[in-house]
Amino acid sequence: MRDVLPIAVLVLLVLGAGVVVTAAACLTIAGARQVRRRARRQSAEAPARPAHVPLQRRVVWLACHTLSCGHLRTPHYPAGPGYVMCDQCGAHRRDPS
Ligand SMILES: [Zn+2]
């Protein structure tokens, strides 16, 4: 019977160490998920800006029909032969003229 107490204490210490290791792993995984979620949210909030366009340029006002512009008429600038690009969201579409 005298050997039962040290074995019980040893079992409790091993269980406690297991709980500590499990808690540390959960905190590490939760922290990594939060960092990844924050980075994804920041990249979603900052849409890609259209490339620099020279000042003297032809502008066409068109309804954009994208999620960010809605159906508002926004300035579209030439972006390659036969295409224009929205100045607000950067969406490309065929030149109507
Ligand atoms: Zn747009």
Residues whose N, C-alpha, C, O or C-beta is under 5 A from the ligand:
A	BS01	ZN	C64 T66 C69 T74 C86 Q88 C89 G90 A91
